[in-house]
Amino acid sequence: MIEVKIENIVASAIFAEKLDLDVIATSLEEAEYEPEQFPGLVYRVKEPRVVMLLFGSGKIVCTGGKNTEDVSTAVEKVSKKLTSMGLLH
């Protein structure tokens, strides 16, 4: 019998508004944003341990989740953090 183990889930979501990545990059310590190299902002979430790619269009790509709950939790955390900082309405 073959054992299948999920190592990495990639999922996407879309916020209902555009994101100002320059402002977000200066507001979040864990954010990396180099638009000359890559159009998305890289945000590393510590728990659950995932990487979020945020784009100016409002699209988010979440990588590294071990299950769908990790993805949902991470997206919710990022949404709440941006909302509490006034960066998402």
N, C-alpha and C positions, 0 to 999 in steps of 0.2 A: 504494500500500500504506500502511496506517495503522500507525504505530509506537505500541505500548502501553508505557508506562513506569509501573512501580509506584512510587508516591510515599509511601504511608502504609498500613501494615497495622495493623489493630486486632484484638487477640486477647485471650482471657481464660483464666484458670487459677484453680484453687482450692487453697489450702493445706488440709491436713486438720485444721486447728484455727483457733480464733478468734484475732484479732489485737488487741492492746491498742494502739490508735492513739495514745493520749496518751503512752505510754511510748516508742513508736517515734518519734514526732515530736520528743521531747526527746533521743533518742539519735542520730538521723541529722541531720547538719548540712544536707543538701540537701533535707530534707523540709519540706513546707508542709501545715499542718493547721489548718483553721478550721471546726470542725463546725457553727457557726452558719450558715455560707455553703454548705457542701458536705459531705456525710457521709464522703467519702473523703479519704485522705491522698495528697497529690501528691508523688511522688518522681522526680526527674530523674536518669536514668542518663547518664553522660557517654560511655561507650563500651560497647556501641553507643548512639548518641544516640536515646534513647526516653524516654517519660514513662510511669511506672507509677502507677496509681491503686490504692491498697490500701484495702480495706474491712474493718470489724470482723468480718464474717462469715468472713473468710479468702479472699474473692474478690479477684482481681487483674485489672485491665484494663491491657493494654500498648498504647500508641499510638505511632505514629511510626516503626515499624520499616520498613526497606526490603525485607526478605525474612524468611522464617520462621526463618532462623538468627539474625537479630538478636533476634527475640522469644524464642527458646529461650535464647540467651546471657543476655539481660537478666533473665529469670525465674530462671535458675540463679544469677546474681550476687546478686540480691536475696535469694533463699533462703539462700545461703551466708552473706551478710552478717548477716541476721537470726539465723541459727543460731549464728554465731560470737559474736554479742553476747548470746546467751541469750534472745532474744526470740521464737524459733521452735524447736520441739523436733523 
